[in-house]
């Protein structure tokens, strides 16, 4: 009989997951309806964004983003700078000479915010806000000379970035 409470907990958890999924679906439908009513072109943009490839499936830097990037090869790190750990990591990277080659990827619209907090550093890649918002924070990307993305990995410490830079140097 000890399994009855455990079963009840599992049934309740499954019910909560189902309710949450239905709520999210209803919320998405409501948002689409409002966007379609107020901004029909906005709905097209939403649908286009939903059909854009995931970063993990990209094999190369898209041609439209290449003018915003340095000449390859390079290593770039994406952080949204909204939490204390991101800010501390960038400050630490800025004070570490062996990581000077890591490009800071930041939102072009937040450059003054980052500069005012002494976070903005060179080298940097400034992306449009809408692109930056679609990228997950905490990723490092290694790009080869032919614009191919050779590695994408979570990088939350300077050690992670050193490892990626070391691998990039070994391939040259």
C-alpha positions, 0 to 999 in steps of 0.5 A: 500500500506504500505505492498508492501515495507514490502513484498519486504523486505521479498522476498529479505531476502528469496532470500538471504537465498536461495543464501547463502544455495546454496553457502554453498552447492557448497562450501562443494562440492568443498571442498569434491572434493579437499579432495577426489583428494588430500587425499582419506582417508581424505574424509573418515575421513570427512564423519566419522566425519559427522556421529559422534553423536552430543554431545547433544545426548551422554548419556555417556563419550565414552570409548575411551575418558575415559582414558583422564578424571578423575575418575567420578563423575566430572564437566568439562567446555569446553572453547576454550580460543580464546576470552577475555571473556573465558580467563577472566572466567578461571582467575576468576575460578582460583581465586575462591576456591569454583570452584576449583573442575571444570575441565578445558577442553582444547586442548592438543596442546595449553597447552603451549599457555595457560600456557604462558598466565597464563590460564592453571589450574588444574584440567584439561582434555587435549583432542586431538585438533581434538576432542576439535575443535568439541566441542562447547565452553561455555559448562559445563558437569556433569558426574556421577560415572558410566560415564553417562552424567547427565547434559550439559548446557551453562555456561558462568559465575561463577554463572552458574558453581556454580549452576552446582557444587551445583546440583552435590553435592546435588546428592552425 
